[in-house]
């Protein structure tokens, strides 16, 4: 299973490629692609999916007989990276550098002294319109070189990297070889003059590796949860609720985009489903459960003091449920109890995570999405080390645990009685 995860990550250097890969998996499984600009009838017993911006995707199935609401997983396919600016090449002295800026919060030092690829999308003129083409220039396009220790004696002490100086990657010798724009045009089969714009990012092309009890790979946050959700969704069968697998872009920068979890994408899709099956959206949501799937911090082997002693998950310890009193995570007693029942039936071990009270934690897409679509939600993930590094580490056994838990989740349904009373079917 981990090799399949590594394949998926390797083919998904950016959110655009990740959504394209998920779309191909759905196509192979017989799902029909829908357009947001076209309404067509939904058939019982069929599966469908829609994309927005080609960087977010929502897939769902319509059961023959519907009882209950939606069983939803929501994860994100973007990761912290460096985004190329429109005027990407900057010459200075004998070198050509690339002009980039940070996307999301990353551990800067992990990006230095490693070959970096360039990937994303290129917008090409097409007569009176435009079209999107995916672009990947390969795995050794540029590199951010460190300053030698002889010239920076304090490099191993609290080094502060200046993004405008230290984190601008080396591309070529001045005047040597093809420009980045020319290479991008060649990669997408277009003339350079026909490139209207692009969204291109640097990425770590190193393939994941399994070593003993652990796996290490780029972009585990959050492609490990994306992969697990899609695999479980496609493997699930039966059930009378409507299973929904949502994967959003832009979580790392707050989700407040047209394709993020704070957009109307999920609500628009669920409304379309409710209309298609002749049901009331509010009634369906009242009997729904969403899992916000985003990786969690493992207790660190060298710094266990940074974790809360009572809420410290570990690699290979199973699925992590995340809690926060200020609701940066959406888990509450009701949603946790429902998910716990599913995990116990699946034979999956659960762990709890909460940040140490004096160390502010991060957030995720669950509470942001709830502002658009209100339903019972629990935040879960898999434990990992070095979150937001260019190369992250997780437990070798945890992906399979997540898949079997989510598979059963998609096959369940919920019935509600009075407010706060639910039955799991």
C-alpha positions as CSV (number, residue, x, y, z in Angstrom):
1,X,0.0,0.0,0.0
2,X,2.8,2.4,0.8
3,X,4.3,2.0,-2.7
4,X,0.9,3.0,-4.1
5,X,0.9,6.0,-1.8
6,X,4.4,6.9,-3.1
7,X,3.2,6.6,-6.7
8,X,0.3,8.9,-6.0
9,X,2.5,11.5,-4.3
10,X,5.1,11.3,-7.1
11,X,2.5,11.9,-9.7
12,X,1.0,14.8,-7.7
13,X,3.6,17.6,-7.4
14,X,0.9,20.2,-7.1
15,X,-2.9,20.3,-6.4
16,X,-3.6,20.4,-10.2
17,X,-1.8,17.1,-10.8
18,X,-3.4,15.6,-7.7
19,X,-6.9,16.4,-8.9
20,X,-6.1,15.1,-12.4
21,X,-4.8,11.8,-10.8
22,X,-8.0,11.5,-8.7
23,X,-10.1,12.2,-11.8
24,X,-8.4,9.3,-13.7
25,X,-9.0,7.0,-10.8
26,X,-12.7,7.9,-10.8
27,X,-12.9,7.6,-14.6
28,X,-11.4,4.1,-14.4
29,X,-14.0,3.2,-11.7
30,X,-16.9,4.3,-14.0
31,X,-17.7,7.7,-12.4
32,X,-19.2,10.3,-14.6
33,X,-17.7,13.8,-14.7
34,X,-20.2,16.7,-14.2
35,X,-19.7,20.3,-15.2
36,X,-20.8,23.0,-12.7
37,X,-22.0,25.0,-15.7
38,X,-24.4,22.3,-16.9
39,X,-27.3,20.7,-15.0
40,X,-28.2,17.1,-15.9
41,X,-30.3,14.4,-14.1
42,X,-28.6,12.2,-11.5
43,X,-29.4,8.5,-11.6
44,X,-29.8,6.2,-8.6
45,X,-26.9,3.6,-8.4
46,X,-24.5,5.9,-10.3
47,X,-21.3,7.7,-9.2
48,X,-20.3,11.3,-10.2
49,X,-17.7,13.9,-9.6
50,X,-17.0,17.5,-10.3
51,X,-13.9,19.7,-10.2
52,X,-13.5,23.4,-9.6
53,X,-10.4,25.3,-10.8
54,X,-9.0,21.9,-11.7
55,X,-7.5,22.0,-8.2
56,X,-10.5,20.8,-6.0
57,X,-12.7,17.8,-6.6
58,X,-15.8,16.3,-5.1
59,X,-17.0,12.7,-5.9
60,X,-20.2,11.1,-4.7
61,X,-22.5,8.1,-5.3
62,X,-26.3,7.9,-5.3
63,X,-27.6,4.8,-3.6
64,X,-30.6,2.9,-5.1
65,X,-32.4,3.5,-1.8
66,X,-31.5,6.5,0.4
67,X,-31.8,6.4,4.1
68,X,-29.8,9.0,6.1
69,X,-27.8,11.9,4.8
70,X,-24.2,12.4,3.6
71,X,-21.1,10.6,4.8
72,X,-18.4,13.0,3.8
73,X,-14.6,13.0,4.0
74,X,-12.8,16.3,3.3
75,X,-9.0,16.6,2.8
76,X,-6.7,19.0,1.0
77,X,-4.3,18.5,-1.9
78,X,-2.1,21.6,-1.6
79,X,1.1,21.7,0.4
80,X,3.5,24.5,1.4
81,X,5.8,25.3,-1.5
82,X,7.3,28.2,-3.4
83,X,5.3,29.8,-6.2
84,X,6.9,31.2,-9.3
85,X,6.1,34.8,-10.1
86,X,4.9,35.8,-13.5
87,X,8.3,37.3,-14.4
88,X,10.1,34.3,-13.1
89,X,13.7,34.8,-14.3
90,X,16.0,37.4,-12.7
91,X,19.5,37.8,-13.9
92,X,22.3,39.1,-11.6
93,X,26.0,38.8,-12.2
94,X,26.8,35.5,-14.0
95,X,23.7,33.6,-12.9
96,X,19.9,33.4,-13.6
97,X,17.7,32.9,-10.6
98,X,14.0,32.3,-10.4
99,X,11.8,34.8,-8.6
100,X,9.6,32.9,-6.1
101,X,7.5,33.6,-3.0
102,X,6.3,31.3,-0.3
103,X,2.9,29.6,-0.4
104,X,1.9,28.4,3.1
105,X,4.2,28.1,6.1
106,X,7.2,25.8,5.5
107,X,10.4,24.8,7.1
108,X,12.8,26.8,4.9
109,X,16.0,25.0,5.7
110,X,14.6,21.7,4.3
111,X,14.3,23.2,0.8
112,X,17.9,24.1,0.5
113,X,20.6,22.1,-1.3
114,X,18.2,19.7,-3.0
115,X,17.2,19.6,-6.7
116,X,13.7,21.0,-7.2
117,X,11.2,20.5,-9.9
118,X,8.7,22.9,-11.4
119,X,5.1,22.0,-12.0
120,X,1.6,23.3,-12.1
121,X,-0.6,24.6,-14.9
122,X,-0.1,26.7,-18.0
123,X,-2.9,28.7,-19.6
124,X,-2.7,28.6,-23.3
125,X,-4.5,30.9,-25.8
126,X,-6.9,29.0,-28.0
127,X,-8.5,31.2,-30.7
128,X,-10.8,33.6,-28.9
129,X,-10.5,31.7,-25.6
130,X,-8.0,29.9,-23.3
131,X,-7.4,26.4,-22.1
132,X,-5.6,24.8,-19.2
133,X,-2.7,22.4,-19.6
134,X,-0.9,20.6,-16.9
135,X,2.9,21.2,-16.8
136,X,5.7,19.3,-15.1
137,X,9.3,20.2,-16.1
138,X,10.8,17.3,-14.2
139,X,12.8,16.7,-11.2
140,X,16.0,18.8,-11.4
141,X,15.2,22.3,-12.7
142,X,16.6,24.5,-10.0
143,X,18.2,24.6,-6.5
144,X,18.5,26.9,-3.5
145,X,22.2,26.8,-2.5
146,X,23.2,27.4,1.1
147,X,26.1,29.7,1.9
148,X,29.2,27.8,3.0
149,X,29.8,27.5,6.7
150,X,33.1,29.3,6.2
151,X,31.2,32.4,5.1
152,X,28.4,32.0,7.6
153,X,29.8,30.7,10.9
154,X,26.4,31.0,12.5
155,X,24.5,28.8,10.1
156,X,24.0,26.1,12.7
157,X,22.5,28.6,15.2
158,X,19.1,30.3,14.8
159,X,19.6,31.2,11.1
160,X,17.0,33.6,9.7
161,X,16.5,33.1,6.0
162,X,15.5,36.2,4.0
163,X,13.0,34.9,1.4
164,X,14.0,37.7,-1.0
165,X,17.7,36.8,-0.8
166,X,18.4,33.3,0.5
167,X,15.4,31.5,-1.0
168,X,15.6,32.5,-4.6
169,X,16.7,29.3,-6.5
170,X,19.5,29.1,-9.0
171,X,18.3,28.2,-12.5
172,X,21.2,28.6,-14.9
173,X,24.3,30.5,-16.0
174,X,23.4,33.9,-17.5
175,X,22.3,33.5,-21.1
176,X,22.6,29.7,-21.0
177,X,20.0,27.2,-22.3
178,X,16.2,27.7,-22.7
179,X,14.2,30.2,-20.6
180,X,11.8,28.7,-18.1
181,X,8.9,30.1,-20.2
182,X,10.2,28.4,-23.3
183,X,10.6,25.1,-21.4
184,X,7.0,25.4,-20.1
185,X,5.7,26.0,-23.6
186,X,7.6,22.9,-24.9
187,X,6.3,20.8,-22.0
188,X,2.6,21.6,-22.8
189,X,3.0,21.4,-26.6
190,X,2.4,25.1,-27.2
191,X,4.2,28.1,-28.8
192,X,5.8,30.4,-26.2
193,X,3.9,33.3,-27.6
194,X,0.6,31.5,-26.9
195,X,1.2,31.2,-23.1
196,X,-1.2,33.6,-21.5
197,X,-0.3,32.9,-17.9
198,X,0.7,30.1,-15.5
199,X,0.5,28.9,-11.9
200,X,3.8,27.1,-11.4
201,X,5.4,25.9,-8.1
202,X,8.6,24.4,-7.0
203,X,8.4,20.9,-5.6
204,X,10.6,18.2,-4.1
205,X,10.7,15.3,-6.6
206,X,12.3,12.8,-4.3
207,X,10.3,9.6,-4.2
208,X,9.0,8.3,-0.9
209,X,10.8,5.5,0.9
210,X,9.7,2.9,3.5
211,X,12.4,2.3,6.1
212,X,11.5,-0.2,8.9
213,X,8.5,1.1,10.9
214,X,8.4,4.4,9.0
215,X,7.8,6.1,5.7
216,X,9.2,9.4,4.5
217,X,8.0,11.4,1.5
218,X,7.2,14.9,0.3
219,X,3.7,16.2,0.8
220,X,2.5,13.6,3.3
221,X,0.5,16.6,4.6
222,X,-2.0,16.1,3.2
223,X,-1.7,13.7,0.3
224,X,-1.6,10.8,2.7
225,X,-5.1,11.6,3.8
226,X,-6.2,12.4,0.2
227,X,-4.9,9.0,-1.0
228,X,-6.5,7.2,1.9
229,X,-9.9,8.9,1.4
230,X,-10.0,8.2,-2.3
231,X,-8.9,4.6,-1.9
232,X,-11.5,4.0,0.8
233,X,-14.2,5.8,-1.2
234,X,-13.6,3.6,-4.3
235,X,-13.4,0.4,-2.2
236,X,-16.6,1.0,-0.3
237,X,-19.9,-0.5,-1.3
238,X,-23.4,-0.8,-0.2
239,X,-24.9,1.5,2.4
240,X,-27.9,3.7,2.3
241,X,-26.3,7.1,2.9
242,X,-24.8,9.2,0.2
243,X,-20.9,8.9,0.3
244,X,-19.0,12.0,-0.6
245,X,-15.3,12.4,-1.0
246,X,-14.2,16.0,-1.1
247,X,-10.6,17.2,-1.8
248,X,-9.9,21.0,-1.5
249,X,-7.2,23.3,-2.6
250,X,-5.7,26.2,-0.6
251,X,-6.0,24.9,2.9
252,X,-2.4,26.0,3.5
253,X,-3.3,29.6,2.9
254,X,-6.6,29.7,4.7
255,X,-9.1,28.1,2.3
256,X,-10.7,31.4,1.4
257,X,-10.7,31.0,-2.3
258,X,-13.4,30.0,-4.9
259,X,-12.1,26.4,-4.7
260,X,-11.2,26.2,-1.0
261,X,-13.1,24.7,1.9
262,X,-14.5,28.2,2.7
263,X,-16.0,28.5,-0.8
264,X,-19.5,27.4,-1.9
265,X,-18.1,24.3,-3.7
266,X,-19.3,21.8,-1.2
267,X,-22.6,23.4,-0.5
268,X,-23.3,23.8,-4.3
269,X,-22.5,20.1,-4.8
270,X,-24.6,18.9,-1.9
271,X,-27.5,21.1,-3.0
272,X,-27.3,19.7,-6.5
273,X,-27.4,16.1,-5.0
274,X,-30.4,17.0,-2.8
275,X,-32.3,18.4,-5.8
276,X,-31.3,15.4,-7.9
277,X,-32.7,12.9,-5.5
278,X,-35.8,15.0,-4.6
279,X,-34.8,15.6,-0.9
280,X,-34.5,18.6,1.4
281,X,-30.8,19.6,1.9
282,X,-31.4,20.6,5.5
283,X,-32.9,17.2,6.4
284,X,-30.0,15.4,4.7
285,X,-27.4,17.5,6.6
286,X,-29.2,16.8,9.9
287,X,-28.4,13.1,9.4
288,X,-24.8,13.6,8.0
289,X,-21.3,13.3,9.4
290,X,-18.1,14.8,8.0
291,X,-14.5,13.7,8.7
292,X,-12.1,16.6,8.2
293,X,-9.0,14.5,7.3
294,X,-5.7,16.3,7.8
295,X,-2.5,14.9,9.3
296,X,-1.6,15.5,13.0
297,X,1.6,16.0,15.0
298,X,3.2,12.9,16.4
299,X,5.1,13.2,19.7
300,X,8.7,14.0,18.7
301,X,11.4,11.5,19.6
302,X,13.9,14.2,20.5
303,X,11.4,16.7,21.9
304,X,8.7,14.9,23.8
305,X,8.3,17.9,26.0
306,X,6.6,19.8,23.2
307,X,3.6,17.4,23.3
308,X,0.8,17.4,25.8
309,X,1.4,14.4,28.1
310,X,-2.1,13.2,28.0
311,X,-2.9,13.9,24.3
312,X,0.3,12.9,22.5
313,X,-0.3,10.5,19.5
314,X,2.6,8.5,18.0
315,X,3.5,7.1,14.7
316,X,1.9,3.7,13.9
317,X,-0.6,4.3,16.7
318,X,-3.7,4.5,14.5
319,X,-6.0,7.2,13.4
320,X,-5.7,10.5,15.4
321,X,-8.8,12.5,16.5
322,X,-8.0,16.2,17.0
323,X,-9.5,18.4,19.7
324,X,-9.3,22.2,20.5
325,X,-11.4,24.1,23.0
326,X,-11.4,27.2,20.7
327,X,-12.7,25.0,17.9
328,X,-9.7,25.2,15.6
329,X,-10.7,21.6,15.3
330,X,-14.4,20.7,15.0
331,X,-14.4,17.5,17.1
332,X,-16.9,17.5,19.9
333,X,-18.5,14.9,22.1
334,X,-21.2,13.9,19.6
335,X,-19.0,13.7,16.5
336,X,-16.2,12.0,18.4
337,X,-18.6,9.4,19.8
338,X,-20.1,8.6,16.4
339,X,-16.7,8.2,14.8
340,X,-15.4,6.2,17.7
341,X,-18.2,3.7,17.2
342,X,-17.2,3.3,13.5
343,X,-13.5,2.9,14.3
344,X,-14.2,0.3,17.0
345,X,-16.3,-1.7,14.5
346,X,-13.4,-1.4,12.0
347,X,-10.9,-2.7,14.5
348,X,-8.9,0.5,14.2
349,X,-7.0,2.0,17.1
350,X,-7.7,5.7,17.9
351,X,-5.5,8.3,19.4
352,X,-6.3,11.8,20.7
353,X,-4.4,15.0,19.9
354,X,-4.6,18.4,21.5
355,X,-1.8,20.9,21.5
356,X,0.0,21.7,24.7
357,X,-2.1,24.5,26.3
358,X,0.9,27.0,26.2
359,X,1.8,26.2,22.6
360,X,-0.8,27.5,20.1
361,X,-1.7,24.9,17.5
362,X,-2.6,25.2,13.8
363,X,-6.0,24.8,12.3
364,X,-7.5,22.9,9.3
365,X,-10.4,23.0,6.9
366,X,-13.1,21.4,9.1
367,X,-14.3,24.5,11.0
368,X,-13.9,26.7,7.8
369,X,-16.1,24.3,5.8
370,X,-18.7,24.3,8.6
371,X,-19.2,28.0,8.1
372,X,-20.6,27.1,4.6
373,X,-22.2,23.7,5.4
374,X,-23.2,23.1,9.0
375,X,-23.2,19.4,10.0
376,X,-21.6,17.2,12.7
377,X,-17.8,17.1,12.0
378,X,-14.8,15.5,13.6
379,X,-11.2,16.3,12.8
380,X,-9.0,13.3,12.2
381,X,-5.6,12.5,10.6
382,X,-2.5,10.4,10.8
383,X,0.5,11.2,13.0
384,X,3.6,12.5,11.3
385,X,6.9,14.2,12.1
386,X,8.3,17.4,10.6
387,X,5.0,18.7,9.2
388,X,5.6,21.3,6.5
389,X,9.1,20.0,5.8
390,X,10.1,19.3,2.2
391,X,10.4,15.7,3.3
392,X,8.1,14.4,6.0
393,X,7.9,11.2,8.1
394,X,4.9,9.0,9.1
395,X,4.2,5.5,10.4
396,X,4.4,2.6,7.9
397,X,1.3,0.9,9.1
398,X,-1.0,3.9,9.5
399,X,-2.2,4.4,5.9
400,X,-3.8,1.0,5.8
401,X,-5.5,1.6,9.2
402,X,-7.0,4.9,7.8
403,X,-8.2,3.2,4.6
404,X,-10.1,0.4,6.4
405,X,-11.6,2.9,8.8
406,X,-12.8,5.3,6.1
407,X,-14.1,2.4,4.0
408,X,-16.5,1.4,6.8
409,X,-17.4,5.0,7.4
410,X,-18.5,5.4,3.8
411,X,-20.7,2.3,4.2
412,X,-22.5,3.6,7.3
413,X,-25.5,5.9,7.6
414,X,-26.9,8.0,10.5
415,X,-30.4,8.5,11.7
416,X,-31.3,11.3,14.0
417,X,-34.1,11.6,16.6
418,X,-34.2,14.5,19.0
419,X,-31.3,17.0,18.8
420,X,-28.2,15.2,20.1
421,X,-29.6,11.7,19.6
422,X,-28.3,9.6,16.8
423,X,-28.3,6.0,15.6
424,X,-25.5,4.5,13.5
425,X,-26.7,2.1,10.9
